[in-house]
Amino acid sequence: MRNKRKKFVELAEKRVTKALKCIELVGNLSNRSNYDYTEDDYQKIVRALDASLRDMKRRFTDSDSAAEKKFSLTD
């Protein structure tokens, strides 16, 4: 049981750190001097991230697996 905890902590620290960095990089897209985007683009990004976060929370509470999702601004 101790090995499972150790592995969880190790992977959680790596994955959460990576996820936070990726979210920071998505936030960098808000720089209007480098990028052109619409309010609709922004809303799609926020909805996709919110949905993914809700799904992650549900998986921790429901012990249910989720289907892999792919994000696209053109959908």
VOPAGU-2260 file (C-alpha; in pm, 1 decimal, decimal comma):
REM VOPAGU-2260
SITE   aa  ch    i         X         Y         Z
SITE  MET   A    0       0,0       0,0       0,0
SITE  ARG   A    1     289,7     235,8      77,6
SITE  ASN   A    2     422,3     198,9    -278,1
SITE  LYS   A    3      85,9     305,1    -422,3
SITE  ARG   A    4      90,2     621,1    -209,6
SITE  LYS   A    5     449,0     699,0    -304,4
SITE  LYS   A    6     369,7     654,5    -675,0
SITE  PHE   A    7      56,1     870,9    -644,2
SITE  VAL   A    8     248,9    1155,2    -479,0
SITE  GLU   A    9     529,6    1133,1    -733,5
SITE  LEU   A   10     296,1    1137,8   -1033,8
SITE  ALA   A   11      58,5    1397,4    -887,3
SITE  GLU   A   12     340,7    1643,3    -824,9
SITE  LYS   A   13     475,3    1601,6   -1178,4
SITE  ARG   A   14     137,6    1607,9   -1353,0
SITE  VAL   A   15     -12,1    1898,0   -1158,4
SITE  THR   A   16     303,7    2103,1   -1211,0
SITE  LYS   A   17     287,5    2026,4   -1583,9
SITE  ALA   A   18     -85,5    2111,8   -1599,3
SITE  LEU   A   19     -29,5    2444,7   -1421,6
SITE  LYS   A   20     247,1    2533,4   -1667,4
SITE  CYS   A   21      23,7    2444,2   -1962,7
SITE  ILE   A   22    -258,2    2660,4   -1826,1
SITE  GLU   A   23      -8,5    2946,2   -1789,0
SITE  LEU   A   24      90,4    2897,9   -2154,8
SITE  VAL   A   25    -275,8    2909,2   -2261,9
SITE  GLY   A   26    -305,3    3234,2   -2064,2
SITE  ASN   A   27     -17,9    3375,6   -2267,6
SITE  LEU   A   28    -248,0    3359,4   -2570,7
SITE  SER   A   29    -434,4    3659,1   -2425,0
SITE  ASN   A   30    -152,5    3891,5   -2539,0
SITE  ARG   A   31    -325,8    4096,2   -2809,5
SITE  SER   A   32       4,3    4234,0   -2939,3
SITE  ASN   A   33      98,7    3879,3   -3046,6
SITE  TYR   A   34    -235,5    3712,2   -3117,7
SITE  ASP   A   35    -574,5    3786,9   -3267,5
SITE  TYR   A   36    -872,6    3608,6   -3114,8
SITE  THR   A   37   -1244,4    3660,4   -3076,2
SITE  GLU   A   38   -1462,7    3659,1   -2767,5
SITE  ASP   A   39   -1605,9    3331,6   -2901,3
SITE  ASP   A   40   -1254,3    3179,8   -2915,0
SITE  TYR   A   41   -1194,6    3288,4   -2555,3
SITE  GLN   A   42   -1527,8    3143,8   -2439,0
SITE  LYS   A   43   -1457,8    2810,2   -2611,6
SITE  ILE   A   44   -1119,4    2784,5   -2440,9
SITE  VAL   A   45   -1267,0    2864,2   -2099,2
SITE  ARG   A   46   -1556,0    2619,1   -2146,8
SITE  ALA   A   47   -1317,4    2341,1   -2252,5
SITE  LEU   A   48   -1090,5    2398,4   -1952,5
SITE  ASP   A   49   -1387,6    2424,9   -1713,6
SITE  ALA   A   50   -1536,2    2101,2   -1850,5
SITE  SER   A   51   -1205,7    1919,9   -1813,4
SITE  LEU   A   52   -1166,1    2040,9   -1454,8
SITE  ARG   A   53   -1523,7    1933,9   -1369,6
SITE  ASP   A   54   -1454,6    1592,6   -1521,9
SITE  MET   A   55   -1134,1    1553,8   -1320,3
SITE  LYS   A   56   -1320,1    1642,9    -998,2
SITE  ARG   A   57   -1596,2    1394,1   -1082,7
SITE  ARG   A   58   -1341,2    1119,4   -1141,1
SITE  PHE   A   59   -1195,1    1171,6    -794,4
SITE  THR   A   60   -1537,4    1151,8    -632,0
SITE  ASP   A   61   -1710,2     892,2    -853,5
SITE  SER   A   62   -1416,9     662,7    -937,9
SITE  ASP   A   63   -1543,3     666,4   -1295,5
SITE  SER   A   64   -1322,7     681,8   -1602,3
SITE  ALA   A   65   -1373,4     952,5   -1862,8
SITE  ALA   A   66   -1344,7     939,2   -2238,1
SITE  GLU   A   67   -1052,0    1122,7   -2393,5
SITE  LYS   A   68   -1149,5    1462,2   -2530,3
SITE  LYS   A   69    -985,4    1678,8   -2792,8
SITE  PHE   A   70   -1015,7    2055,6   -2803,0
SITE  SER   A   71   -1074,9    2248,2   -3125,6
SITE  LEU   A   72   -1171,2    2609,7   -3190,9
SITE  THR   A   73   -1332,2    2506,1   -3519,1
SITE  ASP   A   74   -1597,9    2278,0   -3368,5
